[in-house]
């Protein structure tokens, strides 16, 4: 992957702000969602599969 196509990482301040905001909202943390990566303009979430759904 070259420099132009490689996703950039967000700064540590942005990652911290995103995580604090995410943790404040129980709607996403209740089913077990978590932030896996942040990049400029994007936040990637992981939501585990729930059996029987």
MARPATI-597416 format. One line per field, with one value per atom (N, C-alpha, C): x, y, z negated; residue in three letters; atom name. Coordinates in steps of 0.1 Angstrom, whole numbers, plus 5000, padded with zeros to 4 digits. Atoms other than C-alpha are relative to their C-alpha. Layout:
BEGIN
u: X, ...;
v: Y, ...;
w: Z, ...;
res: ALA, ...;
atom: CA, ...;
//
This chain:
BEGIN
u: 5009, 5000, 5009, 4992, 5015, 4994, 5004, 5013, 4986, 5013, 4983, 4988, 5011, 4961, 4999, 5000, 4971, 4991, 5008, 4945, 5008, 4993, 4958, 4994, 5006, 4954, 4997, 5003, 4937, 5010, 4991, 4957, 4995, 5004, 4957, 4989, 5011, 4935, 4987, 5012, 4909, 4995, 5004, 4910, 4994, 5004, 4906, 4986, 5013, 4877, 4989, 5010, 4859, 4997, 5003, 4863, 4992, 5007, 4851, 4985, 5014, 4820, 4993, 5006, 4814, 4996, 5003, 4816, 4989, 5011, 4791, 4987, 5012, 4765, 4998, 5003, 4751, 4994, 5007, 4732, 5009, 4991, 4763, 5008, 4992, 4782, 4992, 5009, 4753, 5001, 4999, 4753, 5014, 4986, 4791, 5008, 4993, 4801, 5013, 4988, 4836, 5007, 4993, 4858, 5013, 4988, 4885, 5010, 4990, 4901, 4993, 5005, 4898, 5009, 4993, 4909, 4993, 5007, 4902, 4987, 5013, 4865, 4993, 5006, 4859, 5002, 4999, 4853, 4995, 5004, 4853, 4996, 5006, 4831, 5000, 5002, 4830, 4988, 5011, 4797, 4999, 5000, 4798, 4987, 5012, 4773, 4993, 5008, 4745, 4993, 5007, 4734, 4985, 5015, 4698, 4994, 5006, 4694, 5004;
v: 4988, 5000, 5012, 4988, 5033, 5011, 4989, 5066, 5006, 4994, 5079, 4991, 5009, 5048, 4995, 5004, 5040, 5009, 4992, 5051, 5007, 4992, 5078, 4997, 5001, 5074, 5014, 4987, 5102, 5003, 4996, 5121, 4994, 5006, 5109, 5008, 4991, 5139, 4996, 5004, 5129, 4987, 5013, 5093, 5000, 4999, 5102, 5006, 4993, 5126, 4991, 5009, 5100, 4989, 5010, 5073, 5005, 4994, 5095, 5002, 4998, 5105, 4987, 5013, 5069, 4994, 5006, 5057, 5007, 4992, 5084, 4995, 5004, 5069, 4985, 5014, 5037, 4992, 5007, 5028, 4991, 5009, 5014, 4991, 5008, 5001, 4989, 5011, 4981, 4987, 5013, 4955, 4995, 5005, 4953, 5006, 4994, 4976, 5007, 4993, 4990, 5006, 4993, 5014, 4991, 5008, 4994, 5009, 4992, 5022, 5014, 4987, 5059, 5006, 4993, 5078, 5013, 4987, 5113, 4999, 5001, 5115, 4987, 5013, 5079, 4994, 5007, 5058, 4986, 5014, 5020, 4993, 5007, 5000, 4985, 5014, 4963, 4996, 5004, 4948, 4985, 5015, 4911, 4995, 5007, 4887, 4995, 5005, 4877, 4987, 5012, 4841, 5001, 5000, 4835, 5012, 4988, 4868, 5000;
w: 5000, 5000, 5000, 5000, 5009, 4991, 5009, 4990, 5003, 4996, 5010, 4997, 5003, 5004, 4986, 5013, 4969, 4991, 5008, 4944, 4989, 5011, 4920, 4987, 5013, 4883, 4995, 5007, 4863, 4989, 5010, 4838, 4986, 5013, 4802, 4993, 5006, 4791, 5006, 4993, 4817, 4995, 5004, 4807, 4986, 5014, 4770, 5000, 4999, 4778, 5005, 4994, 4799, 4990, 5010, 4772, 4989, 5011, 4744, 5004, 4995, 4765, 5002, 4997, 4775, 4986, 5013, 4739, 4992, 5006, 4728, 5005, 4995, 4750, 4998, 5004, 4735, 5011, 4989, 4767, 5007, 4993, 4784, 4991, 5008, 4755, 4993, 5006, 4741, 5007, 4993, 4769, 5002, 4999, 4767, 5011, 4989, 4796, 4994, 5004, 4794, 5012, 4989, 4814, 5002, 4996, 4833, 5006, 4993, 4853, 5002, 4996, 4859, 5011, 4990, 4890, 5003, 4997, 4903, 5006, 4995, 4908, 4998, 5002, 4898, 4986, 5012, 4868, 5003, 4996, 4872, 4987, 5011, 4848, 5002, 5000, 4840, 4991, 5008, 4829, 5001, 5000, 4819, 5004, 4996, 4834, 4987, 5012, 4810, 5005, 4996, 4813, 5000, 4999, 4823, 5006, 4993, 4842, 5014;
res: UNK, UNK, UNK, UNK, UNK, UNK, UNK, UNK, UNK, UNK, UNK, UNK, UNK, UNK, UNK, UNK, UNK, UNK, UNK, UNK, UNK, UNK, UNK, UNK, UNK, UNK, UNK, UNK, UNK, UNK, UNK, UNK, UNK, UNK, UNK, UNK, UNK, UNK, UNK, UNK, UNK, UNK, UNK, UNK, UNK, UNK, UNK, UNK, UNK, UNK, UNK, UNK, UNK, UNK, UNK, UNK, UNK, UNK, UNK, UNK, UNK, UNK, UNK, UNK, UNK, UNK, UNK, UNK, UNK, UNK, UNK, UNK, UNK, UNK, UNK, UNK, UNK, UNK, UNK, UNK, UNK, UNK, UNK, UNK, UNK, UNK, UNK, UNK, UNK, UNK, UNK, UNK, UNK, UNK, UNK, UNK, UNK, UNK, UNK, UNK, UNK, UNK, UNK, UNK, UNK, UNK, UNK, UNK, UNK, UNK, UNK, UNK, UNK, UNK, UNK, UNK, UNK, UNK, UNK, UNK, UNK, UNK, UNK, UNK, UNK, UNK, UNK, UNK, UNK, UNK, UNK, UNK, UNK, UNK, UNK, UNK, UNK, UNK, UNK, UNK, UNK, UNK, UNK, UNK, UNK, UNK, UNK, UNK, UNK, UNK, UNK, UNK, UNK, UNK, UNK, UNK, UNK, UNK, UNK;
atom: N, CA, C, N, CA, C, N, CA, C, N, CA, C, N, CA, C, N, CA, C, N, CA, C, N, CA, C, N, CA, C, N, CA, C, N, CA, C, N, CA, C, N, CA, C, N, CA, C, N, CA, C, N, CA, C, N, CA, C, N, CA, C, N, CA, C, N, CA, C, N, CA, C, N, CA, C, N, CA, C, N, CA, C, N, CA, C, N, CA, C, N, CA, C, N, CA, C, N, CA, C, N, CA, C, N, CA, C, N, CA, C, N, CA, C, N, CA, C, N, CA, C, N, CA, C, N, CA, C, N, CA, C, N, CA, C, N, CA, C, N, CA, C, N, CA, C, N, CA, C, N, CA, C, N, CA, C, N, CA, C, N, CA, C, N, CA, C, N, CA, C, N, CA, C, N, CA, C, N, CA, C, N, CA, C;
//
